């Protein structure tokens, strides 16, 4: 079998000599190894234990490409990698670990069963395993701009994991791992988990499809309204504008008329008809009386002589 691990080869060799041991090995994978169940990995989702996810179009296509169901969903492991993941696992085969028995997991699709996550939140992973192993879990998240319709390659992942957890405790048949997620992802991504054992020569690989909320478009600024003319408060008193002094009207009094008329020119009266004679009329009459009186006195003197 191509790329068969050294561990499985040894077990098969021993099993050939003992049918009883072969039965133990056949039951072994479901008890001895592991894979993420939350966020659900592709191999778990499309396995006979995947529930309703098994009937999705992506899982049906994966099983068809595989040529067999993913019964050994917890046995996706490669021996003697020793941290040389990028040199050992080929591009386009990251989800299968390069193992032909899991090649259906490498299909480039955007409809794999997925788990919704929130960017910048805490990832709480449940990694099922029934036999404890020591080792380190490394978490990678595909970079911004990842295209799920293309095969997953190492260039889709950062050089360094966003988190690592070493030697966690196995409780109730699972490792429970926590890590802070990157805060700049939107849309569909792959959470790639590498579990490098230190108690065995094996390294486990898994792809969990996750979806982050799409970025919201910035809201358009509100339309600017022209402010309406403010009305004075009801209690405010209206104020009249200060009148502008007007030019004086042309002089029409008798005194102004006399100052501009020649001495011999008659002066029109400006008094009312019922107000009696004006001052010029009285002055003229007095002058006439004096003339007459003077003339009479002169006549009397001449007669006496």
Secondary structure, 3 states (H helix, E strand, C coil): CCCCCHHHHHHHHHHHHCHHHHHHHHHHHHHHCEEEEECEEHHHHCCCCCHHHHHCHHHHHHHHHHCCCCCCCCCCEEECCCCCHHHHCCCCCCCCCCCHHHHHHHCCCCCCCCEEECCCCEEEEEEEECCCCCEEEEEEEECCCCCCCCCCCHHHECCCCCEEEECCCEECCEEEEEEECCCCCCEEEEEEEEEEECCCCEEEEEEEEEEECCCCCCCCCCCCCCCCCCCCCCCCCCCCCCCCCCCCCCCCCHHHHHHHCCCCCCCCCCCCHHHCCCHHHHHHHHHHHHHHHHHHHHHHHHHHC
